[in-house]
Amino acid sequence: MFNKKKNNDKEENIMDTENTSENTTPENVENTDASTNETEQAPELSIEDKLKEEVQQLNDKYLRLYAEFDNYKRRTQKERVELLQTAGKDVIVSLLTVLDDFDRALKAMETATDIAPVKEGILLVSTKLKNTLAQKGLKDVESISKEFNTDFHEAITNVPAPSEDLKGKVIDEVEKGYTLNDNVIRFAKVVVGA
């Protein structure tokens, strides 16, 4: 008895839902068609809006990128100027001790009666200067009795070679040449045997 009642209730519920779905289906179809018409019209506006928004975003991105690049240029230019102003700072600081030694040598020369200690002091200062510059990468170009090389030498004049083996070679050096980190910074001015 109770089971029959439960079954009847279930059947009534199923029938009610079928009726409601039958009743609402035509309305839903009409609503769906109306929303499709609206979405067909809406994308035209939204496409324009999307494109305008995309153009605005790209323009904003471009302006930010341009400003960032401009800042980068200014910053690197400022760093380059600072680098040029302080490029020789470490070399000059290392040469200050040599300058102090020269000052001491000059004071010693004023009161010196013997030339030998003064000469020895000047040689020590010269050696210290050469060592300091060598630590910074400065090397002198070996020239005398070497083959004339336009990469390192600048010929001032040609003179007759005293012997056959000195033809085309450097006989005398007027001014010493130097390289800094294997780059020539001053060519050696030489006399070449002809």
Secondary structure as UniProt FT lines:
FT   HELIX           2..86
FT   TURN            87..88
FT   HELIX           89..111
FT   HELIX           115..135
FT   TURN            136..137
FT   STRAND          138..140
FT   TURN            144..145
FT   TURN            150..152
FT   STRAND          153..159
FT   HELIX           164..166
FT   TURN            167..168
FT   STRAND          169..175
FT   STRAND          178..180
FT   TURN            181..182
FT   STRAND          183..186
FT   STRAND          188..193
//
